[in-house]
Amino acid sequence: MPEQRAGRRRSSPTRFDTAALLGGLLAVIAIGGAVAVGLRVADRPPHATATATTRAPIISAAPTPAGPTANPSANPATTTWPMPTAGLAAPAAATASATPSDAAPMARSWPVAVRIPAIGVDSTLISLGLRADGTLQVPASGFPAGWYTGAPTPGERGPAIIVGHVDWGGDAGVFYRLHDLSPDDEITVTRADGSTATFRVTSVAQFPKNRFPTALVYGNLDYAGLRLITCGGSFDQRAHSYEADTVVFAKLASSSPA
């Protein structure tokens, strides 16, 4: 597990530089429980002024899923989701003007824990990077959750990314009840500098893995956003993986200083 360190950056507006993340399509987290697929912590990307093209967090691609059944045979190697690609734009049908958060973005500081009272989550966070082959590292067990170091830290301008398993070895994982979240539910992230960032859920959606809306989930934002991601939908026994991903969209509602 990589060492987690607090990192401070200047507080001028920044954005999520998608070009620094990938040169192509990445494999997705295997939330249905399995073995971690390696680690290469991504270098912290450069940041620039955020663009005005914001991906809308309100979507209707699929209904919120019913609770999944824990599957001990889930295999991360057979479950994929794409990560951002440079210059990718959101589909027109999924684009709208997002309402900026009233809370000002925070300076950069690595997250150390996440709490979601509505679904009983209280988890430390591990750092997740990219493997040499460009695939996203996944947590090595059902607990704890992890955050992607190539994205903004929670509270910074842009889409912060936290992922976790839905189940592991037949038992519920840290994000087993992620699908139960509703708009206005709170998500609190504690950061390494002692500050906290509190987000409010704006929507919960499920996407088939072969139609994952990369730009909508990972695209640049003009406010501090957060995405929580786990597997969802039906479990494919033949492929040993879930057929969809559950994504929670949230935006910064308030912050407290260190």
URMONOR-V567503 format. One record per helix or strand of 2 or more residues. SS is the DSSP state (h for helix, s for strand). FROM is the first residue (numbers start at 1). LEN is the number of residues. If there is no record, write none. Layout:
BEGIN
ss=<SS;SS>
from=<FROM;FROM>
len=<LEN;LEN>
END
This chain:
BEGIN
ss=<h;h;h;s;h;s;s;s;s;s;h;s;s;h;h;s;s>
from=<18;76;92;111;117;121;145;158;167;171;178;186;196;209;214;224;241>
len=<3;3;3;6;3;8;4;6;2;2;3;6;13;3;5;13;16>
END
